[in-house]
Amino acid sequence: MQTTLFIAFVVFMAEIGCLLRSACLVTEYGKATVIIGTAIGLAVATGVGVSIGGIVEKWLPHDMTHWIAGFILILVGAFMMINKHACSGH
């Protein structure tokens, strides 16, 4: 149970980065629409992340999971550095 809560917390913290984009959307679509959409999106993303994390945890050794996650994060970071428009949505 503690692992599941920790994974949910990590996914939640990762999704907090979308707040700036959400703030920009508020100016275009209105506060209530963006808050509801963001909450639904966060709930879905967290649910998927926790579910996949729970499955992976049972099949792969803990150390291997860390290495794979680190490698994926490095790849994503490199992609974002190369493609500077990946984060801006343009």
N, C-alpha and C positions, 0 to 999 in steps of 0.2 A: 504494500500500500504506500509506503514512504517513497519508493522508487517512482510509482505512478504520479504521486503528487509533485515530486521533484521534476519529472519530465514535463508535467503540465505547467509548472512554474517557469521552466526554461523556455518552453514554446511561447507562453504568454509574454515573457520579457522580450523575446525576439520579435514578436508582433507589435510591441509598443512602438517600434521604429516607424510604424505606419501613421503615427499621430500627426506628423507634419503634413502628409498627404491628405489626411482626413480634415485637417484644419483648412486646407485649400479647397476641399470639396464642399465644406460648410458654406463658403462664400457663394458657391454656385448653386447648390441644391437645397440648402436649408439645414438647420441644426438637427431636427428630429430625424429626418431621413438618413443623414450621415451617421448619427449615433446608433440608430437601429441597424443599419447595414453593417457598420463596423462591429457591433456586438455579435451579430449573426455570423459574420465572416470569422471573427476571432473564435467563437465557439466551435465552428466547423473545423477550422485549422487546428485548434487545440485537440479536438476529438480525434482527428486523423493522425496527428503527430503522436499523441499518447497511445493510440491503438497500434500504430506501426512500431513504435518504440517498445511496447509490451511484447509484440510478436518477435521482434529482432532480439530482444533480451533473452528469450527462451532458446533461440537457435544458435546464437553466436556467443563466443566467449567475451567477457566484459572488456578485456584489453583490445581485442580485435574491433569491437564496436567503437572504442575511442579513436583508434587509428583510422577507421573508415570515415567516421564523422569529421575528424580533422582534415583528412584528404578532401572530402567534399567541400568543406568550408574554404579551404585554400583554392580549390577550383572555382568556386563561386566568386570569391574575392578577386581572383585573376581575371575572370570573365568581366566583372564589373569595372575593373581598372582598364581593360582593353576596350570594352564597349561602354563608354562613359554615359551613353544615353539609356542604358539598361535600367537605371533607377529613376530616370525622369519621366518615363512613359512616352517618350517621343520617338 
